Amino acid sequence: MNEEILSQQGYRVIAVENAHDALEVLDKEAIDLLISDVIMPDMDGCQLLAIVHEKHPQVITQLASGFTGEHHTNDIIDNHPQDILHKPYSAKTLLKRVSELLARNNTSHKQP
């Protein structure tokens, strides 16, 4: 759904199936913003963001989750719960957050 909403607004979106695919794309493409779910198989969103912050510090990151679970503790979640995009969220909420994140870094994801 995020892919459709963002694409319709002119953003270039690369959707992938898992964290490993996301890391491969980041190694090959110039990416401004990465949106990841917290709960994913193999590697969770917090682990992904830790790698991205280390290897690709220029990439803006956003976590989304409908449920993090009491068993899931991480500095990103524990110290910045307000930074999680909580599901379900509306298209308006998604677009506002993306716009705010990109504006903070004075970058634009929109195609010319």
MMTF fields as JSON, N, C-alpha, C and O atoms, coordinates in Angstrom:
{
  "mmtfVersion": "1.0.0",
  "mmtfProducer": "UNKNOWN",
  "numBonds": 447,
  "numAtoms": 448,
  "numGroups": 112,
  "numChains": 1,
  "numModels": 1,
  "chainsPerModel": [1],
  "groupsPerChain": [112],
  "chainIdList": ["A"],
  "bondAtomList": [4, 2, 8, 6, 12, 10, 16, 14, 20, 18, 24, 22, 28, 26, 32, 30, 36, 34, 40, 38, 44, 42, 48, 46, 52, 50, 56, 54, 60, 58, 64, 62, 68, 66, 72, 70, 76, 74, 80, 78, 84, 82, 88, 86, 92, 90, 96, 94, 100, 98, 104, 102, 108, 106, 112, 110, 116, 114, 120, 118, 124, 122, 128, 126, 132, 130, 136, 134, 140, 138, 144, 142, 148, 146, 152, 150, 156, 154, 160, 158, 164, 162, 168, 166, 172, 170, 176, 174, 180, 178, 184, 182, 188, 186, 192, 190, 196, 194, 200, 198, 204, 202, 208, 206, 212, 210, 216, 214, 220, 218, 224, 222, 228, 226, 232, 230, 236, 234, 240, 238, 244, 242, 248, 246, 252, 250, 256, 254, 260, 258, 264, 262, 268, 266, 272, 270, 276, 274, 280, 278, 284, 282, 288, 286, 292, 290, 296, 294, 300, 298, 304, 302, 308, 306, 312, 310, 316, 314, 320, 318, 324, 322, 328, 326, 332, 330, 336, 334, 340, 338, 344, 342, 348, 346, 352, 350, 356, 354, 360, 358, 364, 362, 368, 366, 372, 370, 376, 374, 380, 378, 384, 382, 388, 386, 392, 390, 396, 394, 400, 398, 404, 402, 408, 406, 412, 410, 416, 414, 420, 418, 424, 422, 428, 426, 432, 430, 436, 434, 440, 438, 444, 442],
  "bondOrderList": [1, 1, 1, 1, 1, 1, 1, 1, 1, 1, 1, 1, 1, 1, 1, 1, 1, 1, 1, 1, 1, 1, 1, 1, 1, 1, 1, 1, 1, 1, 1, 1, 1, 1, 1, 1, 1, 1, 1, 1, 1, 1, 1, 1, 1, 1, 1, 1, 1, 1, 1, 1, 1, 1, 1, 1, 1, 1, 1, 1, 1, 1, 1, 1, 1, 1, 1, 1, 1, 1, 1, 1, 1, 1, 1, 1, 1, 1, 1, 1, 1, 1, 1, 1, 1, 1, 1, 1, 1, 1, 1, 1, 1, 1, 1, 1, 1, 1, 1, 1, 1, 1, 1, 1, 1, 1, 1, 1, 1, 1, 1],
  "groupList": [{"groupName": "MET", "atomNameList": ["N", "CA", "C", "O"], "elementList": ["N", "C", "C", "O"], "formalChargeList": [0, 0, 0, 0], "bondAtomList": [1, 0, 2, 1, 3, 2], "bondOrderList": [1, 1, 2], "singleLetterCode": "M", "chemCompType": "L-PEPTIDE LINKING"}, {"groupName": "ASN", "atomNameList": ["N", "CA", "C", "O"], "elementList": ["N", "C", "C", "O"], "formalChargeList": [0, 0, 0, 0], "bondAtomList": [1, 0, 2, 1, 3, 2], "bondOrderList": [1, 1, 2], "singleLetterCode": "N", "chemCompType": "L-PEPTIDE LINKING"}, {"groupName": "GLU", "atomNameList": ["N", "CA", "C", "O"], "elementList": ["N", "C", "C", "O"], "formalChargeList": [0, 0, 0, 0], "bondAtomList": [1, 0, 2, 1, 3, 2], "bondOrderList": [1, 1, 2], "singleLetterCode": "E", "chemCompType": "L-PEPTIDE LINKING"}, {"groupName": "ILE", "atomNameList": ["N", "CA", "C", "O"], "elementList": ["N", "C", "C", "O"], "formalChargeList": [0, 0, 0, 0], "bondAtomList": [1, 0, 2, 1, 3, 2], "bondOrderList": [1, 1, 2], "singleLetterCode": "I", "chemCompType": "L-PEPTIDE LINKING"}, {"groupName": "LEU", "atomNameList": ["N", "CA", "C", "O"], "elementList": ["N", "C", "C", "O"], "formalChargeList": [0, 0, 0, 0], "bondAtomList": [1, 0, 2, 1, 3, 2], "bondOrderList": [1, 1, 2], "singleLetterCode": "L", "chemCompType": "L-PEPTIDE LINKING"}, {"groupName": "SER", "atomNameList": ["N", "CA", "C", "O"], "elementList": ["N", "C", "C", "O"], "formalChargeList": [0, 0, 0, 0], "bondAtomList": [1, 0, 2, 1, 3, 2], "bondOrderList": [1, 1, 2], "singleLetterCode": "S", "chemCompType": "L-PEPTIDE LINKING"}, {"groupName": "GLN", "atomNameList": ["N", "CA", "C", "O"], "elementList": ["N", "C", "C", "O"], "formalChargeList": [0, 0, 0, 0], "bondAtomList": [1, 0, 2, 1, 3, 2], "bondOrderList": [1, 1, 2], "singleLetterCode": "Q", "chemCompType": "L-PEPTIDE LINKING"}, {"groupName": "GLY", "atomNameList": ["N", "CA", "C", "O"], "elementList": ["N", "C", "C", "O"], "formalChargeList": [0, 0, 0, 0], "bondAtomList": [1, 0, 2, 1, 3, 2], "bondOrderList": [1, 1, 2], "singleLetterCode": "G", "chemCompType": "PEPTIDE LINKING"}, {"groupName": "TYR", "atomNameList": ["N", "CA", "C", "O"], "elementList": ["N", "C", "C", "O"], "formalChargeList": [0, 0, 0, 0], "bondAtomList": [1, 0, 2, 1, 3, 2], "bondOrderList": [1, 1, 2], "singleLetterCode": "Y", "chemCompType": "L-PEPTIDE LINKING"}, {"groupName": "ARG", "atomNameList": ["N", "CA", "C", "O"], "elementList": ["N", "C", "C", "O"], "formalChargeList": [0, 0, 0, 0], "bondAtomList": [1, 0, 2, 1, 3, 2], "bondOrderList": [1, 1, 2], "singleLetterCode": "R", "chemCompType": "L-PEPTIDE LINKING"}, {"groupName": "VAL", "atomNameList": ["N", "CA", "C", "O"], "elementList": ["N", "C", "C", "O"], "formalChargeList": [0, 0, 0, 0], "bondAtomList": [1, 0, 2, 1, 3, 2], "bondOrderList": [1, 1, 2], "singleLetterCode": "V", "chemCompType": "L-PEPTIDE LINKING"}, {"groupName": "ALA", "atomNameList": ["N", "CA", "C", "O"], "elementList": ["N", "C", "C", "O"], "formalChargeList": [0, 0, 0, 0], "bondAtomList": [1, 0, 2, 1, 3, 2], "bondOrderList": [1, 1, 2], "singleLetterCode": "A", "chemCompType": "L-PEPTIDE LINKING"}, {"groupName": "HIS", "atomNameList": ["N", "CA", "C", "O"], "elementList": ["N", "C", "C", "O"], "formalChargeList": [0, 0, 0, 0], "bondAtomList": [1, 0, 2, 1, 3, 2], "bondOrderList": [1, 1, 2], "singleLetterCode": "H", "chemCompType": "L-PEPTIDE LINKING"}, {"groupName": "ASP", "atomNameList": ["N", "CA", "C", "O"], "elementList": ["N", "C", "C", "O"], "formalChargeList": [0, 0, 0, 0], "bondAtomList": [1, 0, 2, 1, 3, 2], "bondOrderList": [1, 1, 2], "singleLetterCode": "D", "chemCompType": "L-PEPTIDE LINKING"}, {"groupName": "LYS", "atomNameList": ["N", "CA", "C", "O"], "elementList": ["N", "C", "C", "O"], "formalChargeList": [0, 0, 0, 0], "bondAtomList": [1, 0, 2, 1, 3, 2], "bondOrderList": [1, 1, 2], "singleLetterCode": "K", "chemCompType": "L-PEPTIDE LINKING"}, {"groupName": "PRO", "atomNameList": ["N", "CA", "C", "O"], "elementList": ["N", "C", "C", "O"], "formalChargeList": [0, 0, 0, 0], "bondAtomList": [1, 0, 2, 1, 3, 2], "bondOrderList": [1, 1, 2], "singleLetterCode": "P", "chemCompType": "L-PEPTIDE LINKING"}, {"groupName": "CYS", "atomNameList": ["N", "CA", "C", "O"], "elementList": ["N", "C", "C", "O"], "formalChargeList": [0, 0, 0, 0], "bondAtomList": [1, 0, 2, 1, 3, 2], "bondOrderList": [1, 1, 2], "singleLetterCode": "C", "chemCompType": "L-PEPTIDE LINKING"}, {"groupName": "THR", "atomNameList": ["N", "CA", "C", "O"], "elementList": ["N", "C", "C", "O"], "formalChargeList": [0, 0, 0, 0], "bondAtomList": [1, 0, 2, 1, 3, 2], "bondOrderList": [1, 1, 2], "singleLetterCode": "T", "chemCompType": "L-PEPTIDE LINKING"}, {"groupName": "PHE", "atomNameList": ["N", "CA", "C", "O"], "elementList": ["N", "C", "C", "O"], "formalChargeList": [0, 0, 0, 0], "bondAtomList": [1, 0, 2, 1, 3, 2], "bondOrderList": [1, 1, 2], "singleLetterCode": "F", "chemCompType": "L-PEPTIDE LINKING"}],
  "groupTypeList": [0, 1, 2, 2, 3, 4, 5, 6, 6, 7, 8, 9, 10, 3, 11, 10, 2, 1, 11, 12, 13, 11, 4, 2, 10, 4, 13, 14, 2, 11, 3, 13, 4, 4, 3, 5, 13, 10, 3, 0, 15, 13, 0, 13, 7, 16, 6, 4, 4, 11, 3, 10, 12, 2, 14, 12, 15, 6, 10, 3, 17, 6, 4, 11, 5, 7, 18, 17, 7, 2, 12, 12, 17, 1, 13, 3, 3, 13, 1, 12, 15, 6, 13, 3, 4, 12, 14, 15, 8, 5, 11, 14, 17, 4, 4, 14, 9, 10, 5, 2, 4, 4, 11, 9, 1, 1, 17, 5, 12, 14, 6, 15],
  "groupIdList": [1, 2, 3, 4, 5, 6, 7, 8, 9, 10, 11, 12, 13, 14, 15, 16, 17, 18, 19, 20, 21, 22, 23, 24, 25, 26, 27, 28, 29, 30, 31, 32, 33, 34, 35, 36, 37, 38, 39, 40, 41, 42, 43, 44, 45, 46, 47, 48, 49, 50, 51, 52, 53, 54, 55, 56, 57, 58, 59, 60, 61, 62, 63, 64, 65, 66, 67, 68, 69, 70, 71, 72, 73, 74, 75, 76, 77, 78, 79, 80, 81, 82, 83, 84, 85, 86, 87, 88, 89, 90, 91, 92, 93, 94, 95, 96, 97, 98, 99, 100, 101, 102, 103, 104, 105, 106, 107, 108, 109, 110, 111, 112],
  "secStructList": [7, 2, 2, 2, 2, 2, 2, 2, 6, 6, 5, 7, 7, 7, 7, 7, 1, 1, 2, 2, 2, 2, 2, 2, 2, 2, 2, 2, 1, 7, 7, 1, 3, 3, 3, 3, 3, 1, 7, 7, 1, 1, 1, 7, 2, 2, 2, 2, 2, 2, 2, 2, 2, 2, 2, 7, 6, 6, 1, 3, 3, 3, 3, 3, 3, 1, 7, 7, 7, 6, 6, 7, 7, 7, 2, 2, 2, 2, 2, 7, 4, 4, 4, 1, 3, 3, 1, 1, 7, 7, 2, 2, 2, 2, 2, 2, 2, 2, 2, 2, 2, 2, 2, 2, 6, 6, 7, 7, 7, 5, 7, 7],
  "xCoordList": [0.815, 0.0, 0.866, 0.582, 1.935, 2.831, 3.393, 3.477, 3.776, 4.342, 3.352, 3.725, 2.115, 1.095, 0.85, 0.799, 0.699, 0.431, 1.571, 1.34, 2.787, 3.934, 4.174, 4.503, 4.016, 4.183, 3.177, 3.519, 1.946, 0.907, 1.222, 0.736, 2.025, 2.399, 3.714, 4.236, 4.246, 5.439, 6.755, 7.816, 6.713, 7.944, 8.429, 7.62, 9.741, 10.329, 10.438, 11.103, 9.784, 9.713, 10.333, 10.049, 11.176, 11.735, 11.261, 11.72, 10.353, 9.82, 10.589, 10.869, 10.929, 11.641, 10.925, 10.075, 11.277, 10.603, 11.142, 10.412, 12.425, 13.013, 14.199, 14.603, 14.744, 15.844, 17.101, 17.804, 17.384, 18.573, 18.482, 19.473, 17.298, 17.104, 17.253, 17.794, 16.777, 16.908, 18.38, 18.777, 19.182, 20.613, 21.296, 22.191, 20.884, 21.443, 21.114, 21.976, 19.872, 19.474, 20.283, 20.763, 20.435, 21.189, 22.642, 23.244, 23.205, 24.579, 24.693, 25.782, 23.579, 23.607, 22.932, 23.259, 22.0, 21.176, 21.354, 21.675, 21.143, 21.097, 19.682, 18.718, 19.569, 18.283, 18.256, 19.21, 17.169, 17.025, 16.341, 16.71, 15.342, 14.512, 14.211, 13.848, 14.364, 14.029, 12.93, 13.084, 11.831, 10.741, 10.725, 10.669, 10.774, 10.811, 9.842, 9.639, 9.248, 8.443, 9.395, 10.544, 8.925, 9.738, 9.824, 10.916, 8.686, 8.639, 8.745, 7.857, 9.856, 10.085, 10.819, 11.503, 10.685, 11.428, 12.92, 13.306, 13.738, 15.193, 15.904, 16.752, 15.574, 16.196, 15.092, 14.347, 14.978, 13.903, 14.311, 15.467, 13.356, 13.584, 14.639, 15.374, 14.733, 15.751, 17.149, 18.076, 17.299, 18.592, 18.95, 20.096, 17.969, 18.183, 18.634, 19.613, 17.93, 18.291, 19.685, 20.399, 20.083, 21.434, 22.49, 23.491, 22.263, 23.197, 23.168, 24.215, 21.977, 21.846, 22.527, 23.239, 22.319, 22.938, 24.459, 25.138, 24.995, 26.446, 27.004, 27.98, 26.373, 26.898, 26.444, 27.149, 25.272, 24.68, 24.102, 22.888, 24.946, 24.447, 23.651, 22.921, 23.775, 23.033, 21.566, 20.76, 21.211, 19.85, 18.969, 19.3, 17.85, 16.857, 16.077, 15.75, 15.777, 15.067, 13.786, 13.694, 12.803, 11.516, 11.039, 10.937, 10.748, 10.167, 8.653, 8.105, 7.991, 6.529, 6.192, 6.882, 5.118, 4.715, 3.294, 2.818, 2.635, 1.333, 1.473, 0.574, 2.618, 2.846, 4.324, 4.917, 4.94, 6.347, 6.515, 7.54, 5.529, 5.595, 6.486, 7.479, 6.125, 6.894, 8.279, 9.223, 8.39, 9.669, 10.66, 11.854, 10.178, 11.024, 11.475, 10.732, 12.682, 13.226, 14.447, 15.242, 14.586, 15.686, 15.819, 14.823, 17.03, 17.244, 16.413, 15.898, 16.273, 15.503, 14.056, 13.484, 13.47, 12.074, 11.935, 11.049, 12.812, 12.709, 12.948, 12.273, 13.894, 14.266, 13.513, 13.53, 12.852, 12.161, 10.808, 10.547, 9.945, 8.668, 7.805, 6.991, 7.976, 7.201, 7.631, 6.908, 8.792, 9.296, 8.777, 9.011, 8.089, 7.505, 6.227, 5.425, 6.045, 4.799, 3.877, 4.068, 2.878, 2.02, 0.895, 0.154, 0.782, -0.269, -1.542, -1.459, -2.672, -2.876, -2.718, -3.115, -2.145, -2.02, -2.625, -2.706, -3.045, -3.712, -2.68, -1.509, -3.134, -2.274, -1.799, -0.644, -2.674, -2.328, -1.205, -0.274, -1.285, -0.251, 1.081, 2.123, 1.053, 2.263, 2.903, 4.104, 2.109, 2.641, 3.196, 4.219, 2.521, 2.995, 4.342, 5.262, 4.469, 5.721, 6.855, 7.956, 6.6, 7.635, 8.08, 9.275, 7.132, 7.445, 8.287, 9.261, 7.907, 8.655, 10.083, 11.033, 10.227, 11.553, 12.457, 13.623, 11.925, 12.731, 13.046, 14.129, 12.109, 12.33, 13.428, 14.195, 13.503, 14.545, 15.938, 16.861, 16.087, 17.39, 17.509, 18.488, 16.501, 16.507, 16.757, 17.502, 16.12, 16.223, 14.835, 13.831, 14.79, 13.512, 13.535, 14.456, 12.525, 12.381, 11.57, 11.49, 10.973, 10.1, 10.935, 12.014, 10.416, 11.088, 10.8, 9.76, 11.73, 11.516, 10.314, 9.994],
  "yCoordList": [-1.186, 0.0, 1.261, 2.22, 1.248, 2.404, 2.705, 3.861, 1.649, 1.822, 2.545, 3.476, 2.122, 2.738, 4.196, 5.067, 4.459, 5.82, 6.758, 7.84, 6.342, 7.208, 7.374, 8.471, 6.312, 6.398, 7.351, 8.122, 7.303, 8.186, 9.653, 10.529, 9.925, 11.298, 11.721, 12.799, 10.863, 11.21, 10.779, 11.122, 10.039, 9.547, 8.326, 7.525, 8.174, 6.972, 5.956, 6.204, 4.822, 3.819, 2.512, 2.037, 1.955, 0.628, -0.26, -0.117, -1.165, -2.068, -3.377, -3.904, -3.897, -5.172, -6.089, -5.65, -7.368, -8.387, -8.52, -8.925, -8.18, -8.417, -7.488, -6.734, -7.554, -6.677, -6.915, -5.967, -8.173, -8.482, -7.844, -7.316, -7.89, -7.248, -5.733, -5.089, -5.165, -3.72, -3.327, -2.32, -4.106, -3.808, -3.906, -3.116, -4.865, -4.984, -3.754, -3.237, -3.279, -2.073, -0.876, -0.084, -0.741, 0.39, 0.398, 1.464, -0.777, -0.862, -0.43, -0.083, -0.447, -0.182, 1.123, 1.674, 1.622, 2.767, 3.922, 3.711, 5.138, 6.303, 6.373, 6.615, 6.162, 6.128, 7.246, 7.421, 7.997, 9.069, 8.598, 9.017, 7.726, 7.336, 5.848, 5.316, 5.179, 3.766, 3.637, 4.106, 3.005, 2.715, 1.208, 0.434, 0.801, -0.624, -0.936, -0.136, -2.113, -2.611, -3.044, -3.399, -3.015, -3.49, -5.011, -5.575, -5.669, -7.132, -7.696, -7.505, -8.399, -9.054, -10.36, -10.482, -11.338, -12.585, -12.367, -11.431, -13.218, -13.232, -12.051, -12.257, -10.831, -9.645, -8.632, -8.28, -8.156, -7.202, -5.793, -5.54, -4.894, -3.528, -2.801, -1.982, -3.077, -2.434, -2.885, -2.077, -4.166, -4.673, -4.058, -3.673, -3.97, -3.365, -1.922, -1.511, -1.144, 0.253, 0.421, 1.352, -0.46, -0.38, -0.534, 0.183, -1.464, -1.671, -0.472, 0.014, 0.001, 1.15, 2.377, 3.088, 2.635, 3.8, 3.713, 4.734, 2.499, 2.313, 2.413, 3.123, 1.691, 1.612, 2.743, 3.104, 3.306, 4.319, 5.456, 5.661, 6.192, 7.197, 8.328, 9.038, 8.506, 9.554, 9.189, 10.062, 7.928, 7.463, 7.763, 7.395, 8.431, 8.707, 7.417, 6.723, 7.093, 5.851, 6.107, 7.045, 5.249, 5.326, 3.916, 3.088, 3.637, 2.354, 2.47, 3.515, 1.382, 1.296, -0.024, -1.026, -0.017, -1.26, -1.177, -0.128, -2.315, -2.45, -3.013, -2.88, -3.648, -4.286, -4.556, -5.192, -4.09, -4.384, -5.502, -6.183, -5.708, -6.793, -6.448, -5.737, -6.955, -6.673, -7.312, -6.834, -8.389, -9.079, -8.325, -8.622, -7.362, -6.658, -5.332, -4.35, -5.316, -4.067, -3.711, -4.577, -2.458, -1.957, -0.483, 0.185, 0.029, 1.446, 2.345, 3.367, 1.98, 2.801, 2.91, 4.0, 1.792, 1.777, 2.355, 3.168, 1.931, 2.37, 3.864, 4.519, 4.401, 5.809, 6.756, 7.969, 6.215, 7.069, 6.494, 6.363, 6.149, 5.538, 6.449, 5.965, 7.759, 8.7, 8.683, 9.181, 8.119, 8.083, 6.896, 6.82, 5.982, 4.833, 5.296, 6.025, 4.877, 5.128, 3.967, 2.845, 4.247, 3.194, 2.827, 3.689, 1.517, 0.994, 0.812, 0.553, 0.935, 1.398, 2.91, 3.634, 3.372, 4.81, 5.126, 4.271, 6.362, 6.791, 7.222, 7.432, 7.347, 7.86, 9.264, 9.616, 10.047, 11.41, 11.408, 12.208, 10.523, 10.412, 9.989, 10.555, 9.003, 8.54, 9.666, 9.911, 10.343, 11.412, 12.569, 13.157, 12.886, 13.957, 13.58, 14.398, 12.352, 11.907, 11.897, 12.362, 11.372, 11.324, 12.74, 13.01, 13.624, 15.01, 15.66, 16.358, 15.428, 15.99, 15.45, 16.206, 14.147, 13.537, 14.058, 14.372, 14.147, 14.626, 16.108, 16.55, 16.879, 18.314, 18.573, 19.526, 17.727, 17.876, 17.801, 18.467, 17.003, 16.835, 17.614, 17.47, 18.446, 19.254, 18.424, 18.828, 17.251, 16.407, 16.261, 16.532, 15.836, 15.607, 14.269, 13.965, 13.467, 12.152, 12.22, 11.243, 13.358, 13.456, 13.513, 14.106, 12.89, 12.918, 14.257, 14.865, 14.728, 16.03, 15.994, 16.997],
  "zCoordList": [0.0, 0.0, 0.0, -0.718, 0.819, 0.846, -0.535, -0.949, -1.24, -2.578, -3.491, -4.204, -3.467, -4.323, -3.936, -4.804, -2.66, -2.185, -2.566, -3.106, -2.284, -2.563, -4.061, -4.512, -4.829, -6.283, -6.902, -7.798, -6.432, -6.962, -6.697, -7.411, -5.684, -5.361, -6.01, -5.727, -6.884, -7.643, -7.033, -7.555, -5.947, -5.349, -6.106, -6.573, -6.235, -6.822, -5.689, -4.683, -5.862, -4.804, -5.291, -6.391, -4.45, -4.713, -3.57, -2.437, -3.861, -2.84, -2.896, -3.973, -1.716, -1.635, -0.659, 0.115, -0.704, 0.094, 1.513, 2.418, 1.716, 3.036, 3.275, 2.389, 4.473, 4.872, 4.04, 3.688, 3.726, 2.935, 1.551, 1.046, 0.934, -0.368, -0.246, -1.144, 0.855, 1.075, 1.137, 0.551, 1.833, 1.93, 0.571, 0.268, -0.243, -1.594, -2.425, -3.136, -2.344, -3.082, -2.602, -3.413, -1.294, -0.743, -1.209, -1.339, -1.459, -1.948, -3.407, -3.864, -4.141, -5.577, -5.997, -7.048, -5.193, -5.566, -4.581, -3.411, -5.067, -4.18, -3.602, -4.329, -2.314, -1.633, -0.598, 0.159, -0.567, 0.415, 1.685, 2.782, 1.546, 2.682, 2.629, 1.58, 3.769, 3.884, 4.936, 6.064, 4.565, 5.501, 5.713, 4.757, 6.982, 7.301, 8.418, 9.331, 8.332, 9.441, 10.551, 10.285, 11.776, 12.897, 12.862, 12.932, 12.754, 12.797, 11.386, 10.555, 11.133, 9.851, 10.125, 11.141, 9.23, 9.414, 9.16, 8.46, 9.721, 9.533, 10.199, 11.068, 9.81, 10.376, 10.634, 9.719, 11.878, 12.144, 11.728, 11.388, 11.762, 11.316, 12.119, 11.567, 13.403, 14.248, 13.849, 13.8, 13.566, 13.107, 11.759, 11.527, 10.884, 9.569, 9.72, 9.097, 10.543, 10.718, 11.308, 10.939, 12.214, 12.783, 11.683, 11.673, 10.768, 9.654, 8.72, 8.292, 8.407, 7.5, 8.092, 7.384, 9.384, 10.026, 9.988, 9.884, 10.073, 10.035, 8.615, 8.372, 7.674, 6.302, 5.392, 4.45, 5.666, 4.798, 5.649, 5.653, 6.364, 7.317, 6.67, 7.363, 5.376, 4.686, 4.458, 4.136, 4.619, 4.368, 5.58, 6.707, 5.336, 6.371, 6.579, 5.616, 7.836, 8.11, 8.89, 9.681, 8.648, 9.338, 9.636, 8.73, 10.896, 11.28, 11.336, 11.69, 10.983, 11.083, 11.759, 11.568, 12.555, 13.195, 13.703, 14.137, 13.636, 14.251, 15.645, 16.475, 15.9, 17.194, 17.337, 16.465, 18.415, 18.635, 19.639, 19.635, 20.502, 21.479, 22.658, 22.512, 23.822, 25.021, 24.953, 25.581, 24.19, 24.088, 23.224, 23.239, 22.48, 21.526, 22.119, 22.115, 22.622, 23.147, 22.328, 21.963, 22.051, 21.262, 21.585, 21.862, 21.554, 21.856, 20.955, 21.409, 19.686, 18.756, 19.22, 19.234, 19.596, 20.037, 21.44, 21.703, 22.329, 23.724, 23.887, 24.681, 23.147, 23.304, 22.38, 22.589, 21.362, 20.395, 19.984, 18.788, 20.929, 20.557, 19.684, 18.897, 19.819, 19.02, 17.554, 16.691, 17.271, 15.906, 15.104, 13.898, 15.744, 15.051, 14.355, 14.939, 13.124, 12.402, 12.755, 12.286, 13.583, 14.126, 13.166, 12.694, 12.885, 12.011, 12.83, 14.031, 12.239, 10.864, 10.788, 11.701, 9.707, 9.474, 8.119, 7.238, 7.974, 6.747, 5.704, 6.02, 4.468, 3.397, 3.76, 3.517, 4.33, 4.723, 5.76, 5.666, 6.738, 7.767, 7.157, 7.488, 6.272, 5.605, 4.808, 4.923, 4.007, 3.157, 3.986, 3.636, 5.075, 5.948, 6.557, 6.574, 7.056, 7.678, 6.661, 6.958, 5.465, 4.435, 4.079, 3.959, 3.915, 3.586, 4.688, 4.402, 5.943, 7.076, 7.121, 7.321, 6.934, 6.99, 5.88, 6.118, 4.686, 3.563, 3.697, 3.314, 4.238, 4.424, 5.455, 5.321, 6.479, 7.505, 6.901, 7.371, 5.878, 5.235, 3.938, 3.205, 3.653, 2.432, 1.184, 0.292, 1.133, -0.048, -0.643, 0.016, -1.882, -2.534, -3.221, -3.978, -2.96, -3.578, -4.848, -5.592, -5.1, -6.274, -7.541, -7.573, -8.569, -9.853, -10.504, -10.25, -11.354, -12.028, -12.942, -13.581]
}
